[in-house]
Amino acid sequence: MQVGDIRDVVTAQIATEAALTGQHALGSLQITTTRFKRLPGYLRLGVEAHLVAPTIVGILSQRLVRRVCSACKETSPASPNELEPFFKDPRATTVTLYRGRTCKK
């Protein structure tokens, strides 16, 4: 059984009841940004806590990442502002970034 997006109480309850009866129910929960927030998000929808654990077999999280076109990519040195969230001393680190020039490929 494929449920689709689980965005409201009714859909969450249908998916939970199907899983409790032995059905293989697949659905996506769009209300969270990481897989660690999925269970509390499911609970916020109104599904009773004692029903969540026996019905959830696995939780996957997908992040889509842009890819730079290999035909038109060019190098671009990273500025200290771009590196600041990732390095303690961004000025002491050299990182090369790549960007596409928007070709037809």
Secondary structure, 3 states (H helix, E strand, C coil): CEEEECCCHHHHHHHHHHHHCCCCCEEECCCCCCHHHHHHHHHHCCCCHHHHHHHCCCCCCCCCCCCCCCCCEEEEECCHHHHCCCCCCHHHCCCEEEEECCCCC
